[in-house]
Amino acid sequence: MSLEALQAGYRQLAAAAHARGLRITAGTIPPFEGALEGTPFAGHYSPAKDALRRQFNDWLRSAALFDAVVDFDAVLRDPERPQRMRPEYDSGDHLHPGDAGYRAMAEAIDVNLFLAKLRP
């Protein structure tokens, strides 16, 4: 996957939603270092994938394509090790949040985003 391919896909999603008069909210990609270790999917994480994730998130935060962006990366990342999810939010597989992580994600969403007027 390339940054350009991700950007193109997200541009298409935003354009399709706006063409139909819909608001679209995007979410950044959370960190996933150590994801799926000890499973048949071990090796899912790589420093190159993390670099792509960070580049994409930086672009997403500033792209102005979406009606809102929720920064799940900022919510879930470990401040001591930003390529990894905070331990208290991790389900244990280092990829998916647990209950506390999903609660933190939900609390990061401003419900007023869904009440705002549509773009003209």
C-alpha positions in Angstrom: 0.0 0.0 0.0 1.2 3.5 -0.8 0.4 6.8 0.7 -0.9 7.9 -2.7 -3.3 4.9 -3.0 -4.7 5.6 0.5 -5.2 9.2 -0.3 -6.9 8.5 -3.6 -9.3 6.0 -1.9 -10.2 8.5 0.8 -10.7 11.3 -1.7 -13.1 9.0 -3.6 -15.0 8.3 -0.4 -15.3 12.0 0.5 -16.4 13.0 -3.0 -19.0 10.2 -3.1 -20.4 11.2 0.3 -20.5 14.9 -0.5 -22.0 14.3 -4.0 -24.9 12.6 -2.2 -25.3 15.5 0.3 -23.8 13.4 3.2 -21.4 14.5 5.8 -18.3 12.3 6.2 -16.2 11.9 9.3 -12.8 10.2 9.0 -10.7 8.6 11.8 -7.0 8.4 12.0 -5.4 4.9 12.1 -4.3 3.9 15.7 -0.8 2.5 16.4 -0.3 -1.2 16.2 3.3 -2.1 17.1 3.4 -5.8 18.2 0.0 -6.5 16.6 -1.0 -10.2 16.4 2.3 -11.5 17.8 2.0 -15.2 18.6 -0.7 -15.8 16.0 -0.5 -17.0 12.4 -0.6 -13.3 11.5 2.6 -12.4 13.4 4.7 -9.9 11.5 1.6 -7.7 10.7 3.5 -4.7 12.1 6.6 -3.3 10.5 8.4 0.0 10.9 7.6 0.8 7.3 3.9 0.3 7.8 4.0 2.5 10.9 5.8 5.2 8.9 3.0 5.0 6.3 0.3 5.1 9.1 1.9 8.3 10.5 2.2 9.9 7.1 -1.4 9.1 6.3 -2.6 10.4 9.7 -0.7 13.6 9.2 -2.3 14.0 5.8 -5.8 13.1 7.1 -5.6 15.7 9.9 -4.8 18.5 7.4 -6.6 17.3 4.2 -9.8 19.3 4.7 -11.7 16.7 2.6 -13.9 15.6 5.4 -16.5 17.4 7.5 -14.6 16.2 10.6 -11.6 14.0 11.6 -11.5 12.1 14.8 -7.9 11.6 16.0 -8.1 8.0 17.3 -4.3 7.8 17.0 -3.9 10.6 19.5 -6.5 9.0 21.8 -5.1 5.5 21.8 -1.3 5.9 21.4 1.1 5.4 24.3 2.9 8.7 24.9 6.0 6.8 25.9 6.0 4.6 22.8 3.8 6.3 20.1 4.0 3.3 17.7 2.1 1.2 20.3 -1.4 1.4 21.8 -1.6 2.5 25.5 -1.7 -0.7 27.6 -4.9 0.2 29.3 -6.7 0.6 26.0 -5.3 -2.6 24.4 -7.4 -5.7 24.0 -4.3 -7.8 24.2 -3.6 -8.3 20.5 -2.0 -4.9 20.1 -4.3 -4.2 17.1 -7.8 -3.8 18.5 -8.8 -1.7 21.5 -10.4 -3.3 24.5 -13.5 -1.9 26.2 -11.6 1.0 27.8 -10.1 1.9 24.4 -13.4 1.8 22.6 -14.9 4.0 25.4 -12.0 6.5 24.9 -12.6 6.5 21.2 -16.4 7.1 21.7 -15.7 9.9 24.1 -13.4 11.5 21.5 -16.2 12.0 19.1 -18.0 15.3 19.3 -21.7 14.5 18.8 -22.2 18.0 17.6 -20.5 16.9 14.4 -23.6 14.9 13.5 -25.9 17.9 14.2 -24.0 20.4 12.0 -25.4 21.7 8.7 -24.3 19.9 5.6 -21.8 21.6 3.3 -23.5 23.7 0.6 
